[in-house]
Amino acid sequence: MVLTPVLCPVCHHDNISKRGKTGNGKQRYLCQNPECSIKTFILDYDYNGYFPEVKNKIIDMAINGSGIRDTARILDISPTTVINELKKKNFVLSSFAKEGGLNGWRYMQKR
């Protein structure tokens, strides 16, 4: 029997306990670090849209001017997932736009 160490994907803390199973039989884990922003996580998701790396990539692609369908096709996720993630991160995008980050993109949109 081989034990593999499980680390929290956000805080990389090793104080992890099992937290039951999902509906499709995957193991759910609980991060017991009080400063961690997430509490439960799964190591191997079935859908790419659940990975934190993919969620960050959605924001990066939006800032660089990629469209919703283009982002969904490249990341192999649903366009609805892209829209929902952009709605959640509206504050980040609006603060970036206020700093002048999207001025060139807005100029191209008006033409």
N, C-alpha and C positions, 0 to 999 in steps of 0.2 A: 504494500500500500504506500503510495507516494502522496505526500501532502504538498500542495502548491500554496505559497503565500498569496493572500488576497490583499491588495492595497486599494484604498479609496481612489477613484479616478480624479477627484477634485483636489483633495488635500494631501493625498499620498500617505495617509496615516494607516498604520497596520492594526489598529484596535478595531477589528471588524467581527461581527457576529452574523450568523445565519438568521434570516428573517422570513422564512417560509418559502413557498414556491408560487410561481405565476400560474395562470390558467393553462398555459401550454407546457408546464412542467419544468421551467427554468428556475434555477436557484436565485433567490433574492437575498441581498446582503444589506446590513445596517452599519453605517459608519457611526461610531460612538465618540467621535471627536466633537466637542460642543461648539467649536468655531467653524465647523464645516458647513458649507452652504446647502448641501444635499444631505438627506438622511438615508434613503434607500437607493440601491442601484443594482443593476444586473450586469454581469460580465460580458455576455454574448447576446446582443439583441438580434431579433429576426429582421428588423426593418432599419435601414440605414439612417432614416430621419431621427432616430432616437439618440444617436451618438453625439456627444458634445462637440467633437471635432467637426462633424457635418454641420451642426448648428452655427459654429463659428465661421465656417466656410460660406454659409448662406449670407451672413452679414458682410463678409469680405467681398463677395461677388456683387452684392447690391451696391456697395460703396464704389466699386469699380465700374458700375453701369450695366451689369448683366441683367437681362430681363427675367421674369418669373419662370416662364416656360424653358428658357435656356438654362437657368440654374437647376431646375427640376430634372431636365434631361441629362445634364452633365453629372449631377450627383446621384442619379438613379433614385429619386424620391418623387413624391406627389407634389404637384403645384400648390395644392391646398396646404401642405406642410410648409412650403416656402412662404406663402402668404401669412400663415399663422405665426411663424417665427419672426417675420418682419414686423408684424403687429406688436408682438411682445417686446421687440427691441426698438420700438419707435422712438423712445427717449434717446437712445444712443445715436440713432441716425439723425434725429433732429438737432442734437447738440453738435454733431459733426458738420451739418449743413450750416449752422449758425457761425461756425468758425471759418466758413468760406471753402469747405472741402468739396462742395458740389456745385460751385458757381459755374464752372465750365460745363458741367453736365446740364445744368438748368438752361444755360445759354443755347446749347445744342437742341434742347427740347423745344424752345420757343421758335426756332427757325422753321 
